[in-house]
Amino acid sequence: MMKTAFQYIIIILIGIPIFWACEPCDDCGPENAYPYFNLSILNKTSLDTLNQYRSRLNNEIKAVDAELDKPENAPVADSLNNLKEVKSDSLALINALIKTTKEKTISIESINGETNLFENRNGGDSLSKFRIPINTLETASEYFFKIEFTDTIRLMKIEYQLNDTTINSKITKSVKDLRVIEHQFDSLRGPFGCRPLSECISNELEIYVEI
């Protein structure tokens, strides 16, 4: 059962598709070629579960050590050491998964019903930040996020000011005074990224959410 749980957690934590046929990795394509905001997502639910596994394994390893310290258990010392090794390997795996989760790599299955929207230039789809394009035809954008391996669709709605600007010799739009006016994430912080916030170009801003 433990092995199955580990495999399921690995599947949950490794993956990530994404948005509007752009490359969101930091060094892909011309910088600021379109207005976007940076979205960082932490799977807090998975992190809490992993921390519970880690705590339990630490307690089990301590219990094995206590048995090894008892002289009467000398005849079964090899078996106890083998058990400790198995639990220590499991603990190493859990610690690695916790590190991955804390780095906020997560998978977005779809946004507004669109799938396979992000692809980084290294061929993978695990990202810590997603560049979410902003609608330049309106002063508000609405997003419905479907996180991979979850059933819930989460809403986020933002408002902003649009300004004309020139990027790469092309007249386009920039976005300022971006703010979140509605969301359905467990927790949300931001936007943040520069001061004063009202003067920040959207591409400099990050929004942090937890699921």
SVG drawing of the C-alpha trace seen along z (x, -y; Angstrom):
<svg xmlns="http://www.w3.org/2000/svg" viewBox="-15 -54 38 69">
<polyline fill="none" stroke="black" stroke-width="0.4" points="0.0,0.0 2.8,-2.4 4.5,-1.7 1.3,-2.4 0.9,-5.7 4.4,-6.7 3.8,-5.9 0.6,-7.9 2.3,-10.9 5.1,-10.7 2.5,-10.8 0.8,-13.8 4.0,-15.8 5.5,-15.2 3.8,-16.8 2.6,-20.2 0.8,-21.3 -0.3,-25.0 -1.5,-28.2 -2.2,-29.8 0.7,-28.2 3.5,-30.2 6.7,-29.0 6.6,-30.1 10.1,-29.2 12.2,-32.2 14.5,-32.1 12.0,-31.2 11.2,-33.8 11.5,-37.6 10.9,-39.0 7.7,-41.0 6.4,-40.1 2.9,-40.2 1.3,-41.2 1.1,-38.4 1.4,-37.8 3.5,-35.1 1.5,-32.5 3.2,-30.3 1.2,-27.4 1.9,-25.3 0.1,-22.0 -0.3,-22.5 -2.6,-19.4 0.1,-17.1 2.8,-18.8 0.7,-18.3 0.3,-14.6 4.0,-14.2 4.9,-15.8 2.6,-13.3 4.4,-10.4 7.7,-11.8 6.7,-12.1 5.4,-8.6 8.6,-7.1 10.8,-9.0 8.9,-7.5 9.0,-4.0 12.8,-4.3 13.2,-5.5 11.2,-2.5 13.4,-0.1 16.5,-1.7 15.0,-1.2 14.6,2.5 18.2,2.8 19.4,1.4 17.9,4.2 20.4,7.1 17.7,9.7 17.1,8.7 20.6,9.6 19.4,12.8 17.1,10.7 19.4,7.8 19.9,8.4 16.1,8.4 15.8,5.2 18.6,3.6 16.9,4.6 13.7,3.1 15.4,-0.1 17.1,-0.3 13.7,0.1 12.2,-2.7 15.2,-4.9 14.9,-4.5 11.3,-5.5 12.1,-8.5 14.7,-9.6 12.0,-9.4 9.5,-11.4 12.2,-14.1 12.9,-14.4 9.1,-14.7 8.8,-17.4 11.6,-19.3 10.0,-19.1 6.6,-20.2 8.2,-23.2 9.7,-24.3 6.1,-24.7 6.4,-22.6 2.9,-21.6 0.8,-20.7 -2.0,-22.8 -4.2,-20.5 -6.2,-23.3 -7.1,-27.0 -10.5,-28.1 -10.9,-24.6 -7.6,-24.8 -5.1,-22.0 -1.4,-21.4 -0.8,-25.1 2.7,-25.2 5.9,-23.6 9.4,-24.6 12.3,-24.4 13.9,-21.5 11.1,-19.3 9.5,-18.9 6.3,-20.4 7.3,-21.0 7.5,-24.7 7.6,-26.8 6.0,-29.8 3.5,-30.1 3.2,-33.1 -0.5,-33.6 -1.4,-35.8 -3.8,-38.8 -6.7,-39.7 -5.7,-43.1 -9.2,-43.6 -10.8,-44.0 -9.8,-45.6 -10.5,-42.3 -9.5,-38.7 -11.2,-35.6 -9.5,-32.2 -10.8,-28.8 -7.8,-26.6 -8.0,-22.8 -5.0,-21.4 -3.9,-18.0 -5.0,-15.0 -7.7,-17.2 -11.4,-17.4 -11.9,-21.0 -11.9,-23.9 -10.7,-27.1 -11.7,-30.6 -9.4,-33.7 -10.5,-37.1 -8.2,-40.1 -8.7,-43.7 -6.1,-46.1 -5.4,-49.2 -4.4,-49.0 -1.8,-51.3 -0.3,-51.5 3.4,-50.5 6.1,-49.4 7.7,-46.1 10.2,-44.7 9.2,-47.6 5.6,-46.6 2.8,-48.6 1.1,-46.5 -0.5,-46.8 1.0,-46.9 -0.9,-46.3 -0.6,-48.2 -2.4,-48.4 -3.3,-44.7 -5.3,-43.3 -7.2,-40.1 -10.9,-40.7 -12.1,-37.2 -10.6,-33.7 -11.4,-30.2 -8.0,-29.0 -7.4,-27.9 -5.0,-30.8 -3.8,-33.7 -1.1,-36.3 -0.1,-39.1 0.4,-40.5 3.8,-41.5 7.1,-42.2 8.1,-45.9 7.3,-49.2 5.1,-51.1 2.8,-48.3 0.4,-50.5 3.2,-51.4 4.5,-47.8 4.2,-46.4 2.2,-43.2 5.1,-41.0 7.0,-42.0 4.2,-40.7 3.7,-37.4 0.6,-35.9 1.1,-33.0 -1.7,-30.5 -2.2,-27.3 -4.4,-24.4"/>
</svg>
